[in-house]
């Protein structure tokens, strides 16, 4: 299995690369990919992959990345797109995170849901909605947090399901 992943050098993305026993192709600023400006080249470089993990967050870019990958893969039943969403979509705008972050994660959810239910897609589309994850993004927060490794394990579990099994969406957080 060949996996493409955005934001592969920190946090959840790095935990995925470290955990997976598969070839991983990473796209991050550290290796010359600005998620905002590199969407077309990332999609092109991912065409031979089996799984695309849409992890890097940079406001509208995560939504655009999903749309481009979905357009490229929607008719291929061997492909899987995994989006890293957020539990923040359940809360009032600005309630737990910045208002822009909450809006963007809700918008990602809406775009993915539309693809799931209103298209004749063949690829699998999965969204993981973690609560707070212990990464650079959450420095200074005092809420209970999951480890990035726990999210990577959840992503791996989803990937390991038979191709005809679509998880759809999982929300995971510390109680």
Secondary structure, DSSP 8 states (H G I E B T S, - for coil): -EEEEESTTSHHHHHHHHH-SSEEEEE-GGGT--TTT-HHHHHHHTTT-SEEEE----THHHHHHHHHHHHHHTT-TT-EEEEE--GGGGS-TTSSS-HHHHHHHHHHHHHHHHHHHHS---SEEEEEEES-BSSGGGTT--S--B-HHHHHHHHHHHHHS-TT----EEEE---
